């Protein structure tokens, strides 16, 4: 799965990198976050038939039929193997796909026998460029906290099997789209789910490098740049025991 990631690039850089036509005010106000967690707003690149847009959507997809927004808390990821058939995602997979720009993400490696604490790792591209995570989005209308109707646009990250590099710490990873497939993935006119499903494959190993980071990342209140710094895993473990 993918439950935490880094979103540190400024919106203007993201817009240039993904050849965006229009950037929303909400995206322009987005602040760097080195520990982005579910239910927060995240950058989303999508197309609506008129333009390619950069916006900020709620992380945790809320299906159109949901009774309330809390359903999204369980929809932060969609599995590539079932995204075309699962009721929560099949509409968005056919009609509302997006890219979620990410500067890197965290994953936790299971502890060796006799130890209890998982070791977090920061995974990123060796060249420092952002990842283009395959995502889905939806627009939901329903009652807000005060009972008034609200409109919420939300997104989820598609995950699939890990490549060889990633399998050293986890058996799954986000689906990363190459630039050559961005147009196909984002096109609102593309409804061939068989063709789209063929894009949901593990990324090449060359796009993956990783190192252990502080267990400070375990706490979502910690959002600083130090979270991506490499640490000695054993020293960090000792500091907390």
C-alpha angles and dihedrals in degrees: 000000000000114000105153134030145162122256105179106135116103116250093246091057091047090049092052094045093052095038093242120185099199134020121202124230089244091057092047089055093050111123126214111268123186093188107041110180135188119283092033124106116268135187114268129186114202142151126230100186094267103057146352106254139195114211141149118250134181111268107235116061115246109201118224091248096051116124093216141003094257089081086076091067088077095042104068091118135032121202115237090219094061106021093106094053108030109102093226093058112021096088093051092044090056098041116007113049125155144173120244109206112218132177093205140319141227130239131176122230117217112251121252118254112293095025128095109193121085117226116232120221131196113224120196145145116282090227094053094240119136125263120242103220115198108242145169130220138196139185117228131187122196147112118320126209091281094047095254118125114262134185117225127186111200140176143201134202120236115226131193141168118317124254119233094270093050094043089074088079107014141013095226137047140173117279108252117204121213117227090251090067101041093094094050093046095048098042110114087203093061110093101154099120092183090058092044091049090059089064092061097089133125115279120247114274090240090072092061130082125151146178137183117267137191119289085235084095089069089077112070090208088071108083105153130126092250089075092080094051116115115249138184101261095213093048091050091049091051092050091060101042 
